[in-house]
Each structure stands twice: as structure tokens, then as C-alpha cells.
Amino acid sequence: MKLCNETITVFNKRMDEDTGYDRYYPTVITGASWFCEISSNVDETGLLAANMFTIRIPIDADFSGKSYVLPVDYPDSDPTNTFTLGNGDIIVKGAVTTPGLKPSDLQEMFGEIVTILGVTDNRRARAKHWKVVGR
């Protein structure tokens, strides 16, 4: 795919059985595309605007040695060997390998974090990839 020259980090959340809190596991992906546009809406309170992100991840990107699993299979997989693209997971632009970070830590470090709202699996298309939409 063209313009897939960005490095991103996907943070998958999963419940820590010992603490009862979500824990975020990072996966650095090299070879993705990152696009941001402003989405606006008018309601009774006025004009509302928000950044909307479209991130495309080719199947031949570098996933740091991890394998993709479906979101439904992720809770039963080993987070050191697998990653997923699930609603509510977080993506930042750049490589982050620090373990134990929370969304508030990422917001403070990067200012701009993307929460996944939807994923389209285009692995059967001619240019095989995942399309991730977030805000």
C-alpha cells in the first residue's frame, strides 16, 4: 500500500485478574498509514468538531514478532505474542514499549491518542489490510 511509512503503537486492554483493573499491552507496528481529518456536527448547542482518524495497517507490516488474533480470541491468547484491533483499544503515533502505561499516561505523553471506534477487515481485498477508524 502507498504511504504506509508510519510507526504506531496499539495498546490492547485486558482485565488483570489479580487487580480487577484493565492493563494495556503495547504492540509496535511499522509500516502503517495515518490520516486525520476534522469531523463536524451542528446541534442545538452549536458547532461541534472532533478529529477523526483513519489508520490502515497492511497485513505485511512489521508487528514486532506478534500475530494478529480476532478481538473475541484475544482474552485467551498470550499478550506477549499476539495483538488485536478491538473497539476501545488505543493507538498512538510512534513507538512505545514502556509497559504498564494507562490511557491518562498516554494522553500526557502524546497529547493525541486514538480510541478505536471500528475496524474493517480488508484482508480479502486486493491490497490486504485492516482499516481502523477512531477518535
Backbone as CSV, one residue per row, in Angstrom:
resi,resn,N_x,N_y,N_z,CA_x,CA_y,CA_z,C_x,C_y,C_z
1,MET,0.837,-1.177,0.000,0.000,0.000,0.000,0.885,1.245,0.000
2,LYS,0.395,2.280,-0.617,1.133,3.530,-0.674,1.057,4.284,0.652
3,LEU,2.103,5.035,0.922,2.186,5.912,2.089,2.039,5.185,3.421
4,CYS,2.460,3.972,3.481,2.446,3.221,4.737,3.841,3.274,5.343
5,ASN,4.195,4.450,5.829,5.537,4.669,6.346,5.541,5.156,7.794
6,GLU,4.442,4.974,8.491,4.341,5.425,9.877,4.556,4.271,10.844
7,THR,5.068,4.622,12.016,5.174,3.672,13.113,4.104,4.037,14.129
8,ILE,3.323,3.049,14.527,2.266,3.263,15.506,2.409,2.233,16.621
9,THR,1.746,2.485,17.727,1.694,1.509,18.806,0.232,1.284,19.171
10,VAL,-0.172,0.031,19.131,-1.521,-0.357,19.534,-1.450,-0.838,20.979
11,PHE,-2.337,-0.305,21.810,-2.426,-0.726,23.208,-3.723,-1.502,23.385
12,ASN,-3.572,-2.829,23.576,-4.730,-3.683,23.806,-5.000,-3.773,25.292
13,LYS,-6.272,-3.612,25.642,-6.611,-3.717,27.061,-7.141,-5.106,27.364
14,ARG,-6.830,-5.547,28.549,-7.410,-6.791,29.048,-7.431,-6.711,30.566
15,MET,-8.405,-7.365,31.129,-8.610,-7.321,32.563,-7.508,-8.087,33.289
16,ASP,-6.913,-7.440,34.285,-5.935,-8.090,35.154,-6.722,-8.796,36.250
17,GLU,-6.661,-10.115,36.256,-7.448,-10.905,37.209,-7.085,-10.599,38.666
18,ASP,-5.821,-10.249,38.921,-5.382,-10.001,40.294,-5.900,-8.668,40.833
19,THR,-5.877,-7.627,39.991,-6.257,-6.292,40.467,-7.690,-5.910,40.118
20,GLY,-8.256,-6.530,39.085,-9.595,-6.170,38.642,-9.610,-4.950,37.739
21,TYR,-8.434,-4.421,37.388,-8.330,-3.251,36.519,-7.843,-3.662,35.128
22,ASP,-8.135,-2.806,34.151,-7.615,-3.040,32.807,-6.113,-2.805,32.791
23,ARG,-5.420,-3.646,32.048,-3.985,-3.496,31.829,-3.791,-3.378,30.323
24,TYR,-2.886,-2.501,29.892,-2.689,-2.232,28.472,-1.360,-2.810,28.001
25,TYR,-1.426,-3.601,26.923,-0.255,-4.258,26.355,0.082,-3.609,25.013
26,PRO,1.328,-3.084,24.863,1.693,-2.394,23.620,2.193,-3.346,22.532
27,THR,1.870,-2.986,21.285,2.425,-3.648,20.110,2.857,-2.563,19.143
28,VAL,4.149,-2.502,18.840,4.671,-1.528,17.884,4.503,-2.103,16.482
29,ILE,3.887,-1.291,15.610,3.660,-1.698,14.222,4.335,-0.685,13.316
30,THR,5.214,-1.175,12.451,5.913,-0.331,11.492,5.367,-0.617,10.104
31,GLY,5.016,0.451,9.388,4.512,0.297,8.026,3.017,0.514,7.911
32,ALA,2.475,1.454,8.691,1.045,1.767,8.650,0.847,3.156,8.043
33,SER,-0.386,3.465,7.676,-0.696,4.829,7.239,-1.574,5.485,8.290
34,TRP,-1.442,6.807,8.408,-2.124,7.573,9.462,-2.717,8.804,8.803
35,PHE,-4.025,8.959,8.904,-4.702,10.102,8.297,-5.679,10.679,9.304
36,CYS,-5.691,12.009,9.422,-6.586,12.690,10.352,-7.373,13.748,9.602
37,GLU,-8.664,13.822,9.869,-9.495,14.883,9.315,-10.433,15.375,10.403
38,ILE,-10.945,16.580,10.226,-11.855,17.154,11.199,-13.284,16.821,10.800
39,SER,-14.000,16.266,11.738,-15.407,15.943,11.533,-16.214,16.943,12.341
40,SER,-17.283,17.485,11.744,-18.082,18.474,12.467,-19.556,18.123,12.412
41,ASN,-20.262,18.651,13.377,-21.686,18.415,13.503,-22.305,19.645,14.160
42,VAL,-23.509,19.996,13.757,-24.207,21.130,14.358,-25.406,20.592,15.121
43,ASP,-25.521,21.018,16.370,-26.705,20.685,17.146,-27.214,21.947,17.837
44,GLU,-28.133,21.788,18.785,-28.727,22.961,19.427,-27.741,23.775,20.260
45,THR,-26.595,23.179,20.615,-25.594,23.915,21.394,-24.574,24.621,20.508
46,GLY,-24.598,24.340,19.220,-23.666,24.992,18.307,-22.869,23.989,17.494
47,LEU,-21.748,24.460,16.980,-20.888,23.651,16.129,-19.959,22.797,16.987
48,LEU,-19.944,21.499,16.712,-19.056,20.564,17.403,-18.081,20.001,16.390
49,ALA,-16.808,19.964,16.749,-15.788,19.422,15.854,-14.905,18.445,16.621
50,ALA,-14.417,17.443,15.905,-13.531,16.452,16.511,-12.628,15.876,15.433
51,ASN,-11.443,15.483,15.829,-10.545,14.799,14.911,-11.019,13.368,14.719
52,MET,-11.070,12.940,13.467,-11.397,11.558,13.128,-10.183,10.968,12.420
53,PHE,-9.752,9.816,12.867,-8.550,9.191,12.341,-8.894,7.954,11.523
54,THR,-8.179,7.790,10.418,-8.242,6.568,9.632,-6.824,6.025,9.557
55,ILE,-6.660,4.838,10.073,-5.349,4.191,10.107,-5.474,2.891,9.324
56,ARG,-4.597,2.719,8.360,-4.593,1.478,7.565,-3.324,0.699,7.906
57,ILE,-3.518,-0.581,8.173,-2.416,-1.448,8.564,-2.357,-2.618,7.585
58,PRO,-1.370,-2.618,6.673,-1.238,-3.736,5.729,-0.889,-5.033,6.465
59,ILE,-1.289,-6.145,5.888,-1.002,-7.428,6.541,0.485,-7.751,6.532
60,ASP,1.258,-7.075,5.660,2.699,-7.334,5.628,3.494,-6.301,6.420
61,ALA,2.821,-5.525,7.272,3.533,-4.592,8.153,4.342,-5.401,9.180
62,ASP,5.256,-4.729,9.847,6.064,-5.368,10.886,5.327,-5.241,12.217
63,PHE,4.901,-6.364,12.780,4.135,-6.383,14.022,5.005,-6.732,15.236
64,SER,6.275,-6.473,15.157,7.214,-6.738,16.259,7.186,-8.198,16.692
65,GLY,7.007,-9.097,15.730,7.035,-10.517,16.029,5.733,-11.081,16.566
66,LYS,4.701,-10.272,16.659,3.420,-10.743,17.177,2.497,-11.153,16.031
67,SER,1.483,-11.926,16.368,0.472,-12.355,15.405,-0.863,-11.716,15.753
68,TYR,-1.638,-11.415,14.713,-2.970,-10.853,14.909,-3.954,-11.954,15.287
69,VAL,-4.815,-11.653,16.259,-5.933,-12.534,16.602,-7.204,-11.691,16.628
70,LEU,-8.328,-12.314,16.408,-9.602,-11.614,16.472,-9.853,-11.100,17.890
71,PRO,-10.572,-9.983,18.025,-10.839,-9.453,19.371,-11.492,-10.461,20.311
72,VAL,-12.344,-11.320,19.778,-13.008,-12.314,20.620,-12.023,-13.354,21.154
73,ASP,-10.924,-13.580,20.438,-9.922,-14.565,20.856,-8.810,-13.969,21.725
74,TYR,-8.716,-12.642,21.760,-7.599,-12.010,22.466,-7.550,-12.317,23.965
75,PRO,-8.672,-12.321,24.684,-8.578,-12.596,26.130,-7.951,-13.945,26.479
76,ASP,-8.031,-14.912,25.577,-7.463,-16.241,25.840,-6.068,-16.424,25.265
77,SER,-5.528,-15.383,24.627,-4.213,-15.502,23.995,-3.131,-14.907,24.899
78,ASP,-1.887,-15.137,24.526,-0.740,-14.604,25.252,-0.428,-13.204,24.709
79,PRO,-0.577,-12.140,25.517,-0.368,-10.785,25.013,1.081,-10.471,24.624
80,THR,2.022,-11.343,24.993,3.401,-11.113,24.574,3.636,-11.601,23.145
81,ASN,2.702,-12.426,22.620,2.851,-12.984,21.273,1.744,-12.569,20.313
82,THR,0.680,-11.939,20.827,-0.465,-11.605,19.986,-0.906,-10.164,20.215
83,PHE,-1.668,-9.655,19.249,-2.323,-8.356,19.387,-3.644,-8.434,18.651
84,THR,-4.499,-7.447,18.879,-5.768,-7.376,18.185,-6.098,-5.923,17.900
85,LEU,-7.156,-5.693,17.187,-7.651,-4.353,16.890,-9.113,-4.329,17.313
86,GLY,-9.350,-3.978,18.566,-10.700,-4.018,19.110,-11.215,-2.649,19.494
87,ASN,-12.530,-2.492,19.435,-13.132,-1.232,19.854,-12.729,-0.912,21.291
88,GLY,-12.324,0.338,21.515,-11.899,0.765,22.840,-10.402,0.674,23.060
89,ASP,-9.690,-0.083,22.220,-8.235,-0.114,22.328,-7.680,1.228,21.864
90,ILE,-6.425,1.491,22.175,-5.821,2.803,21.930,-4.644,2.679,20.980
91,ILE,-4.494,3.677,20.108,-3.353,3.749,19.189,-2.700,5.112,19.341
92,VAL,-1.367,5.123,19.369,-0.607,6.372,19.339,0.359,6.314,18.166
93,LYS,0.727,7.479,17.691,1.699,7.577,16.610,3.082,7.548,17.228
94,GLY,3.899,6.605,16.794,5.243,6.443,17.332,5.385,5.093,18.022
95,ALA,6.621,4.780,18.385,6.928,3.506,19.045,6.976,3.693,20.554
96,VAL,6.188,2.914,21.257,6.159,2.964,22.721,6.253,1.525,23.223
97,THR,7.261,1.238,24.001,7.430,-0.123,24.524,7.342,-0.164,26.048
98,THR,7.109,0.970,26.677,7.033,1.037,28.131,5.809,0.272,28.626
99,PRO,6.012,-0.726,29.471,4.858,-1.483,29.978,4.148,-0.717,31.094
100,GLY,2.894,-1.072,31.321,2.158,-0.537,32.456,1.561,0.850,32.273
101,LEU,1.580,1.386,31.059,1.012,2.709,30.841,-0.514,2.645,30.812
102,LYS,-1.141,3.709,31.308,-2.597,3.842,31.283,-2.965,4.887,30.238
103,PRO,-4.236,4.950,29.824,-4.647,5.974,28.857,-4.291,7.393,29.299
104,SER,-4.401,7.688,30.588,-4.049,9.028,31.062,-2.556,9.300,30.893
105,ASP,-1.720,8.285,31.067,-0.277,8.435,30.836,-0.008,8.736,29.360
106,LEU,-0.695,8.006,28.484,-0.502,8.201,27.045,-0.971,9.581,26.618
107,GLN,-2.094,10.036,27.174,-2.611,11.372,26.848,-1.598,12.434,27.251
108,GLU,-0.990,12.257,28.402,0.004,13.217,28.884,1.276,13.176,28.041
109,MET,1.692,11.986,27.630,2.929,11.836,26.856,2.775,12.317,25.418
110,PHE,1.619,12.022,24.798,1.459,12.267,23.365,0.484,13.378,23.024
111,GLY,-0.432,13.684,23.928,-1.419,14.708,23.644,-2.520,14.210,22.729
112,GLU,-2.155,13.426,21.737,-3.128,12.929,20.773,-3.099,11.410,20.782
113,ILE,-4.164,10.837,21.321,-4.303,9.389,21.299,-5.594,9.061,20.553
114,VAL,-5.628,7.903,19.943,-6.785,7.486,19.157,-7.442,6.303,19.858
115,THR,-8.731,6.431,20.116,-9.509,5.316,20.641,-10.222,4.663,19.468
116,ILE,-10.035,3.367,19.306,-10.625,2.645,18.176,-12.145,2.608,18.319
117,LEU,-12.830,3.076,17.263,-14.288,3.035,17.204,-14.796,1.910,16.316
118,GLY,-13.989,1.538,15.323,-14.397,0.475,14.412,-13.245,-0.015,13.574
119,VAL,-13.329,-1.264,13.146,-12.288,-1.889,12.330,-12.957,-2.617,11.169
120,THR,-12.421,-2.400,9.975,-12.868,-3.133,8.803,-11.747,-4.081,8.398
121,ASP,-12.070,-5.347,8.308,-11.086,-6.354,7.929,-11.093,-6.487,6.413
122,ASN,-10.074,-5.912,5.775,-9.955,-5.951,4.316,-8.869,-6.931,3.873
123,ARG,-8.722,-8.031,4.586,-7.682,-8.993,4.234,-8.043,-9.806,2.997
124,ARG,-9.273,-9.685,2.504,-9.638,-10.383,1.270,-9.637,-9.435,0.075
125,ALA,-9.288,-8.183,0.302,-9.220,-7.202,-0.782,-7.907,-7.365,-1.543
126,ARG,-7.779,-6.628,-2.630,-6.539,-6.701,-3.416,-5.350,-6.186,-2.601
127,ALA,-5.514,-5.055,-1.953,-4.485,-4.518,-1.052,-4.890,-4.926,0.367
128,LYS,-4.419,-6.060,0.814,-4.851,-6.661,2.071,-4.411,-5.814,3.268
129,HIS,-5.398,-5.398,4.095,-5.102,-4.541,5.235,-6.285,-4.501,6.190
130,TRP,-6.051,-3.888,7.364,-7.119,-3.551,8.287,-7.293,-2.034,8.217
131,LYS,-8.532,-1.601,8.188,-8.838,-0.164,8.242,-9.400,0.109,9.623
132,VAL,-8.735,0.994,10.356,-9.125,1.332,11.713,-9.618,2.775,11.724
133,VAL,-10.801,2.984,12.281,-11.352,4.328,12.419,-11.437,4.641,13.900
134,GLY,-10.991,5.824,14.267,-11.004,6.185,15.673,-11.090,7.669,15.889
135,ARG,-11.142,8.014,17.139,-11.273,9.431,17.510,-10.502,9.724,18.777
